[in-house]
Structure formats: C-alpha cells, structure tokens
Amino acid sequence: MYDRRFFQTKLGQAALASVTAMALFVALSGQMQATPAMAATIGCQQVELA
C-alpha cells in the first residue's frame, strides 16, 4: 500500500503535505468561535414596488 518508497516520490510528498494541511486546518478551525460582532448582518432598507 503506502510504504517508504511512495513517500519519497513527489506524489507521496504532496499527499503527505495535503493531509498535514487538512489536519492543521481542522485543528485551527475548531478553536474559532463566532462572536456576535462577527455574525452581525448588514442592515438595509426594503422597498416594495407596487
């Protein structure tokens, strides 16, 4: 399957970098929390046309 020879190729190194980046993204995004200031909506006027 995946052995040392595979991870020495460019494809293997790219796969390893991709998995590492995804794991880091999941770890960092789990620490973020949405605050009310970040989740605020932009107020706008609504106009109804007859």
Secondary structure, DSSP 8 states (H G I E B T S, - for coil): ---HHHHTSHHHHHHHHHHHHHHHHHHHHTT----TTTT-----------
